[in-house]
Amino acid sequence: MKLIIMRHGEAQAFAASDSERGLTAHGEQQSQQMATWLNQQLEGQTLDKVLVSPYLRAQQTWQACAPLLPIADEVITEEDITPYGQSDRIHAYLSAMIEVEKPGVILVISHLPLVGYLTNEWVKEGQAPMFATSAMAIIDVDTATQQASLDTLMSPRQLGR
């Protein structure tokens, strides 16, 4: 199965609170660019679950991506995947979901530093990777063993558009 971990698009620098920072126009464009790329990578697979942080910029990232991706079977606003969510708890939650529901594709849209730490919970290869805005890690997870490997870490800049 594929676990896709995405950082939200570029956000405004200031708002009344961190959770209220919205996407910039560039952030919306980055998110759409990455969604177009991801759709090609999925090769017709559907999104079984999409977990989105409740923060405005993550919600807006999903709104920008959704029209360019296969229709998601279920979209969940997940309160625990904020910037300082606990990666070990999210890993355990996703592991249980994978074991019980056997999804083909899960997309998680969250924030730094959580996206790096969560990727590292699965891949366990030294230091947690850094994510540019709208970057995505595609992780292949063996559902029988829960062993995982990093397939791709892609950012809008790498796509060169």
LINRAVEN-V648266 format. One record per helix or strand of 3 or more residues. SS is the DSSP state (A for helix, B for strand). FROM is the first residue (numbers start at 1). TO is the last residue. If there is no record, write none. Layout:
SS_FROM_TO + SS_FROM_TO
//
This chain:
B_2_7 + A_18_20 + A_25_42 + B_49_52 + A_56_66 + B_75_77 + A_87_101 + B_105_110 + A_114_123 + B_136_141 + B_148_154 + A_156_159
//
